[in-house]
Amino acid sequence: METKKTKSKKLVKVTEAGLLSLIAAKLKGKVLFPQKVEDAKSHLQKVKITSA
């Protein structure tokens, strides 16, 4: 039994700068690596700052 297959052959040409702009707009405000952000926050809380 074969299911319906949708084949899309419509392609859009976009410049590299345009593509990067679209990706940046999609990712704006999102945390991509939440575990690393938490690790960095916990590390920074342990840092002791001294003046020279």
QUINORCOR-V955721 format. One record per backbone hydrogen bond with DSSP energy under -1.0 kcal/mol. CO is the residue of the C=O (numbers start at 0). NH is the residue of the N-H. Records with the same first field share a line. If there is no record, write none. Layout:
CO: NH, NH
This chain:
14: 18
15: 19
16: 20
17: 21
18: 22
19: 23
20: 24
21: 25
22: 26
23: 27
26: 29
32: 36
33: 37
34: 38
35: 39
36: 40
37: 41
38: 42
39: 43
40: 44
